[in-house]
């Protein structure tokens, strides 16, 4: 059931203000009112963090405000993670996710991980600044159907290409589907580096992952 956006306005406001206790309490209230964890992410946390990014770009916010908002998000995930895990029975597929080498941005990637978990996928999150070798080791460790690469800097976007080239060199590109995302990434760029798919938002990454599995 789609939840009217105004029902989550208190949560969005608390995240934007980086108010951790208010964010946690708004998340509990929303869940008690029957808001689904995935809707809380796609209609609450995602738009709030997009607004935080905008305020930063406009010079209204500085790094401390960003980090407070990120912390509020992380605390909400502590509540959501067990609920998201409960939702599905047998995972649809195993996704390995990480922010590429040299890049420390993880807010968007964490949202993608949470949405995928909510959408019935098992997610191994390798974190940030992930080298191609670490991605390859994760794919070799146990069966993986999809690898998701995130990059937020124009200077680290080439690391997506390097990672895909390393998959090819290791002979594992044919076994996996690769999806990419992050603010500077476009579908054209994704295609140019040999990725199988791109999505602009965390919510859309779930549909993308499903399409990649069917392909
Ligand atoms: C928060 C932030 C930080 C935080 C990061 C905290 C953290 N834990 O992530 C801190 C303060 C640490 C930081 C550091 C830096 N940052 Co910064 N940062 C941002 C900011 C304001 C917001 C990013 C964000 O979280 N957005 C909100 C999330 C929800 O959106 P998102 O990440 O795009 O993710 C969504 C989609 O892209 C998609 N998605 C994301 N990943 C994936 C992956 C897959 C597989 C898929 C399918 C989808 C997908 O789904 C998400 C949800 O819908 C942006 C500005 C902006 N508006 O983007 C600058 C920005 C990205 N940073 C920038 C810069 C320059 C830096 C620094 C170099 C600054 C410095 N001089 O030190 C360092 C770099 C550190 C490093 N090595 O990585 C620049 C990049 C410019 C460029 N052209 O490359 C930006 C654009 C700001 C600016 N305008 O100057 N930053």
Boltz pocket constraint, residues with backbone or C-beta under 6 A from the ligand:
constraints:
  - pocket:
      binder: B
      contacts: [[A, 46], [A, 49], [A, 50], [A, 52], [A, 53], [A, 54], [A, 56], [A, 57], [A, 63], [A, 66], [A, 70], [A, 102], [A, 103], [A, 104], [A, 105], [A, 106], [A, 107], [A, 108], [A, 109], [A, 111], [A, 112], [A, 147], [A, 148], [A, 149], [A, 150], [A, 151], [A, 152], [A, 153], [A, 154], [A, 155], [A, 179], [A, 180], [A, 181], [A, 182], [A, 183], [A, 184], [A, 198], [A, 199], [A, 200], [A, 201], [A, 202], [A, 203], [A, 205]]
      max_distance: 6.0
